[in-house]
Amino acid sequence: MSDLIQLENRGHVAILTINNPPANTWTEESLGALAETIEALNADRSIFALVVTGQGEKFFSAGADLKTFADGDEGRANRMAQAFGHAFATLSRFRGVSIAAVNGYAMGGGLECAMACDIRIAEEHAQMALPEAGVGLLPCAGGTQNLPWLVGEGWAKRMILCGERVKADKALDIGLVEEVVPTGQSLDKAIELAEMACKQSPSSIARCKSLVMSARDGRSHDDGWRMERELFVELFATEDQREGVNAFLEKRKPEWKNR
């Protein structure tokens, strides 16, 4: 673990804070810590949901510190690209529901981190961009892949190729975020959604999430429908399936085991 990543558990919800002020930039150390933290949360069966936010009131994350790339060292560039890719791929594979509380600027790798989450809640003063091409770089942590999926090719090209920065209201209009809330309220709203997710069966959520994400792979509808049926039957080998059905029939709240 690293002081650059803070973790707090509230019941079944983990709250992860990017803690590298003033701009919460990513480093090789913090990216490694992020991946390790997510892997540990995946192994913790008591955690059903994850909220990711930034320290302070101005930045979710400004991405990488450009000083890292100032000397043109290809070896360092490769290490950072691999670290970014591994960290955010690990975040995207978190087995539960992940929610980004975008409490300010989300730029470059900061926006890529938010896009690796399942849901994004932005505060009204937040701004988002992938400005890498303007400094001779490119988004290398999922930006060119996830942004078109979320907002369509046209807006992805405006943001990546033209360097267009979007404010929270425009991000909502184009589907980059799911909700905009007043300044200072993104964390509370994200936790509210996370707690809603925790009322669902974590065994079901993990399988539903894998099915939704698999739609990005270009599978045919027939393959998607087949996978739905297979994972539906697979749930009958879990304790949560029996608990969920019987709790409903017995008019009580289910007690999920994540097994």
Secondary structure as GFF3:
##gff-version 3
##sequence-region A 1 259
A	DSSP	beta_strand	5	10	.	.	.	ID=ss1
A	DSSP	beta_strand	13	18	.	.	.	ID=ss2
A	DSSP	alpha_helix	28	43	.	.	.	ID=ss3
A	DSSP	beta_strand	49	54	.	.	.	ID=ss4
A	DSSP	beta_strand	59	61	.	.	.	ID=ss5
A	DSSP	three_ten_helix	66	69	.	.	.	ID=ss6
A	DSSP	alpha_helix	74	92	.	.	.	ID=ss7
A	DSSP	beta_strand	97	102	.	.	.	ID=ss8
A	DSSP	beta_strand	105	107	.	.	.	ID=ss9
A	DSSP	alpha_helix	109	115	.	.	.	ID=ss10
A	DSSP	beta_strand	119	123	.	.	.	ID=ss11
A	DSSP	beta_strand	127	129	.	.	.	ID=ss12
A	DSSP	three_ten_helix	132	135	.	.	.	ID=ss13
A	DSSP	alpha_helix	143	151	.	.	.	ID=ss14
A	DSSP	alpha_helix	153	160	.	.	.	ID=ss15
A	DSSP	beta_strand	166	167	.	.	.	ID=ss16
A	DSSP	alpha_helix	168	174	.	.	.	ID=ss17
A	DSSP	beta_strand	179	181	.	.	.	ID=ss18
A	DSSP	alpha_helix	186	198	.	.	.	ID=ss19
A	DSSP	alpha_helix	202	214	.	.	.	ID=ss20
A	DSSP	three_ten_helix	215	217	.	.	.	ID=ss21
A	DSSP	alpha_helix	221	234	.	.	.	ID=ss22
A	DSSP	three_ten_helix	235	237	.	.	.	ID=ss23
A	DSSP	alpha_helix	239	249	.	.	.	ID=ss24
###
